[in-house]
Amino acid sequence: MRAAAATGARIIRATWLRRIRQDRHLTQAQLASRVGITANQVSRYEHGRDDPGLDMLDRLLVALECWYIDLQGDLGSPIPAPRPMRRPAATALATSIQLVIDEFTRPNHPPADYPDMMRCFSCHGRPGECECYFICSICGLPFKREGRCSGVLHRPASRVPPPGIAYSTRAPD
């Protein structure tokens, strides 16, 4: 049963990859060169014979300017418009986190269209229903309405010493 569900999800994902690639007016060879694989491998992904790993899926999503949720919709749905990433994605995990943050801050679908897994930890609301968090204007991370951003991803202050002060790397005598 589990293998059949995985195969069905793979076929839906593969069909959406092909539809989005064609909508973006890219050939398999052009997409392959953008993500660093062969056109044959793109074909295998689009026919559901292979499943891309997280890193490859991340590169495909960036190249096609789409989000993972775009690959899971009903096959009769219209093709989503290009959605460029707000900041460059370094890893699949960073991309996934950014996608969830973006969906909660600016939902693109009615709340009922989001899966049950995509709910706020506090109020259990889906994107468009949750009002528990603000989004930091500097780093883009969410923080609770009652609190403030931790500042973990903010650019650190300059560590240049003030004029007239010299720091020594020698140990004192």
Secondary structure, DSSP 8 states (H G I E B T S, - for coil): -HHHHHHHHHHHHHHHHHHHHHHTT--HHHHHHHHTS-HHHHHHHHTTSS---HHHHHHHHHHHT--GGGGSS-TTS--------SS---SHHHHHHHHHHHHHHS-SS-GGGS-TTS--TTT---TTT--SEEE-TTT--EEETTS----TTS--------TT-----S---
